Amino acid sequence: MLDVEHLSFRYPGQIKGWEYHFSLSPGHCVAIHGASGSGKTTLLNLIAGFLEPDSGQIIWKGEPIQNLKPWNRPVTSVFQEHNLFEHLDVATNIGLGLHPGLKLTPEQKKSIDQGLERTGLAGFGTRMPGDLSGGQRQRVALVRAILRRQPLLLLDEPLTGLDNNAKTALRAMLLEEKSRGVALVLASHDEDDRKLLADCYWNL
């Protein structure tokens, strides 16, 4: 269970900040909806540990995690910037999400190939991020996040810029993650994404 309890944050110089308060069970998805600038990405950054809250708590399975470093949280994220390493090929970018030293098992290597195939990127493992379109980069970032197998997945406009076939494949993968018990926090302007993936909504 994820409990975000009266979590508040205000950027320097900002007159009014945000306060967040909601709960999310494993295997469920909450869709965060709001206009640009309403605080959706800020919330995801707070949960991921990239921003420090002014007050409040982030609790996962009864334990507060707001003081943990990002890499020690049970979280993986997909943000709009994709966050790929430009000097590493696609397979290596994904592999780093599975093991920082790239000591991958045969099963993990196979899962990378399967993830790329399912998202229409079969054979792209040796390509560099600079050779990919924005939509292809987004698919790589999503495959990396899903294969990390963390219990909490944060998604910021995850399917923006993808064609219908890619959206269908990735939605299916995200639904599979939910069936495995992964909790999803989804920030998306796409009504279809919210309808197909979310169990509940929270408007900012």
C-alpha positions as CSV (number, residue, x, y, z in Angstrom):
1,M,0.0,0.0,0.0
2,L,1.2,3.5,-0.9
3,D,0.1,6.2,1.4
4,V,0.8,9.8,0.5
5,E,-0.1,11.7,3.7
6,H,-0.5,15.5,3.5
7,L,2.7,15.8,1.4
8,S,3.4,19.5,0.7
9,F,5.9,21.2,-1.6
10,R,6.5,24.7,-2.8
11,Y,9.2,25.8,-5.2
12,P,11.4,28.8,-4.1
13,G,9.7,32.1,-4.9
14,Q,6.3,30.4,-5.4
15,I,3.5,31.9,-3.5
16,K,1.3,28.8,-3.4
17,G,2.5,25.2,-3.5
18,W,0.7,21.9,-3.5
19,E,-0.5,19.4,-1.0
20,Y,-1.1,15.7,-1.9
21,H,-3.0,13.1,0.1
22,F,-4.1,9.7,-1.3
23,S,-3.7,5.9,-1.0
24,L,-3.0,3.3,-3.6
25,S,-3.2,-0.5,-3.2
26,P,-0.8,-2.9,-5.0
27,G,-2.1,-4.0,-8.4
28,H,-4.1,-0.8,-8.9
29,C,-3.5,2.4,-10.8
30,V,-4.4,6.0,-9.8
31,A,-4.7,8.5,-12.7
32,I,-3.5,12.0,-11.7
33,H,-5.4,14.5,-13.9
34,G,-4.9,18.3,-14.1
35,A,-3.9,21.1,-16.3
36,S,-0.2,21.8,-17.2
37,G,1.4,23.3,-14.1
38,S,-1.1,21.7,-11.7
39,G,1.6,19.7,-9.9
40,K,1.4,16.2,-11.6
41,T,5.1,15.9,-12.4
42,T,6.0,17.5,-9.1
43,L,4.1,14.7,-7.3
44,L,5.9,12.0,-9.2
45,N,9.3,13.6,-8.5
46,L,8.5,13.7,-4.8
47,I,7.5,10.0,-4.7
48,A,10.6,9.1,-6.7
49,G,12.9,11.1,-4.3
50,F,14.1,13.7,-6.9
51,L,12.4,16.5,-4.8
52,E,12.3,16.8,-1.0
53,P,8.9,17.6,0.5
54,D,8.4,20.5,2.8
55,S,6.2,18.3,5.1
56,G,4.2,15.1,5.1
57,Q,5.0,11.5,4.5
58,I,5.3,8.9,1.7
59,I,4.6,5.5,3.2
60,W,5.1,2.2,1.4
61,K,3.7,-0.9,3.1
62,G,3.7,0.8,6.5
63,E,7.3,2.2,6.2
64,P,8.1,5.9,5.5
65,I,10.3,6.3,2.5
66,Q,10.5,10.1,2.0
67,N,14.0,10.2,3.6
68,L,15.4,7.4,1.4
69,K,17.7,8.1,-1.5
70,P,16.0,7.6,-4.9
71,W,17.9,4.4,-5.6
72,N,16.8,2.9,-2.3
73,R,13.1,3.4,-2.9
74,P,10.9,0.6,-4.3
75,V,10.1,2.8,-7.3
76,T,10.9,3.1,-11.0
77,S,9.9,6.0,-13.1
78,V,9.2,7.0,-16.7
79,F,9.4,10.7,-17.3
80,Q,8.8,12.7,-20.5
81,E,12.6,13.3,-20.9
82,H,13.2,9.5,-21.4
83,N,16.5,9.8,-19.5
84,L,18.5,7.5,-21.8
85,F,22.3,7.5,-21.7
86,E,23.3,8.9,-25.1
87,H,26.7,7.1,-25.2
88,L,25.2,3.6,-24.6
89,D,23.2,1.5,-27.0
90,V,19.6,0.5,-26.4
91,A,20.2,-2.9,-24.9
92,T,22.8,-1.5,-22.5
93,N,20.4,1.4,-21.4
94,I,17.8,-1.2,-20.6
95,G,20.3,-3.6,-19.0
96,L,21.5,-0.9,-16.6
97,G,18.0,-0.8,-15.1
98,L,18.3,-4.5,-14.3
99,H,21.9,-4.4,-12.9
100,P,24.1,-1.4,-12.5
101,G,27.1,-3.5,-13.3
102,L,25.5,-5.1,-16.3
103,K,25.9,-8.6,-14.8
104,L,22.8,-9.9,-16.5
105,T,21.5,-13.5,-16.4
106,P,20.6,-15.2,-19.7
107,E,17.0,-14.8,-18.6
108,Q,17.4,-11.0,-18.2
109,K,19.1,-10.7,-21.6
110,K,16.2,-12.7,-23.1
111,S,13.7,-10.4,-21.4
112,I,15.3,-7.4,-23.0
113,D,15.0,-8.9,-26.5
114,Q,11.4,-9.9,-25.7
115,G,10.5,-6.4,-24.5
116,L,11.9,-4.8,-27.6
117,E,10.1,-7.2,-29.8
118,R,6.8,-6.6,-28.1
119,T,7.1,-2.9,-28.5
120,G,8.0,-3.0,-32.2
121,L,11.8,-2.5,-31.6
122,A,13.1,-6.0,-32.5
123,G,16.7,-5.7,-33.6
124,F,17.1,-2.2,-32.0
125,G,19.4,-3.4,-29.2
126,T,22.6,-2.2,-30.8
127,R,21.3,1.2,-31.9
128,M,22.2,4.4,-30.1
129,P,19.6,6.7,-28.6
130,G,20.5,9.5,-31.0
131,D,19.4,7.3,-33.9
132,L,15.9,6.8,-32.5
133,S,12.8,8.9,-32.9
134,G,11.1,10.4,-29.8
135,G,8.5,7.7,-29.8
136,Q,11.1,5.0,-30.0
137,R,13.1,6.5,-27.2
138,Q,9.9,6.5,-25.1
139,R,9.4,2.8,-25.8
140,V,12.9,2.0,-24.7
141,A,12.4,4.0,-21.4
142,L,9.2,2.1,-20.8
143,V,10.7,-1.3,-21.4
144,R,13.5,-0.5,-19.1
145,A,11.1,0.6,-16.3
146,I,8.9,-2.4,-16.7
147,L,11.7,-4.9,-16.7
148,R,13.1,-3.4,-13.4
149,R,10.2,-5.2,-11.7
150,Q,9.9,-2.6,-8.9
151,P,6.5,-2.7,-7.0
152,L,5.7,1.0,-7.7
153,L,5.8,2.4,-11.2
154,L,5.5,6.2,-11.8
155,L,4.4,7.2,-15.3
156,D,4.5,10.8,-16.6
157,E,2.7,11.0,-20.0
158,P,4.2,7.5,-20.8
159,L,2.5,7.0,-24.2
160,T,2.7,10.5,-25.6
161,G,3.9,10.5,-29.3
162,L,3.4,6.8,-29.9
163,D,1.4,5.3,-32.7
164,N,-1.7,3.2,-32.0
165,N,0.2,-0.2,-32.4
166,A,2.8,0.9,-29.9
167,K,0.2,2.2,-27.5
168,T,-1.7,-1.0,-27.6
169,A,1.4,-3.1,-26.9
170,L,2.6,-0.9,-24.0
171,R,-0.9,-0.7,-22.4
172,A,-1.0,-4.5,-22.5
173,M,2.4,-4.6,-20.7
174,L,1.3,-2.1,-18.1
175,L,-1.9,-4.1,-17.5
176,E,0.3,-7.2,-17.0
177,E,2.3,-5.3,-14.4
178,K,-0.9,-4.5,-12.6
179,S,-1.9,-8.1,-12.6
180,R,1.5,-8.9,-11.0
181,G,0.7,-6.6,-8.1
182,V,2.6,-3.5,-9.3
183,A,1.0,-0.2,-8.2
184,L,0.9,2.5,-10.9
185,V,0.7,6.3,-10.5
186,L,-0.2,7.7,-13.9
187,A,-0.1,11.3,-15.0
188,S,-1.6,11.6,-18.4
189,H,-3.7,13.9,-20.5
190,D,-4.8,10.9,-22.6
191,E,-8.3,9.9,-21.7
192,D,-7.9,6.5,-23.3
193,D,-4.9,5.8,-21.1
194,R,-6.8,6.7,-18.0
195,K,-9.9,4.7,-18.9
196,L,-7.9,1.6,-19.8
197,L,-5.3,1.6,-17.0
198,A,-6.7,3.5,-14.0
199,D,-8.9,2.1,-11.2
200,C,-9.4,5.5,-9.6
201,Y,-8.8,9.2,-10.4
202,W,-7.4,12.1,-8.6
203,N,-7.9,15.6,-10.0
204,L,-5.4,18.4,-9.1
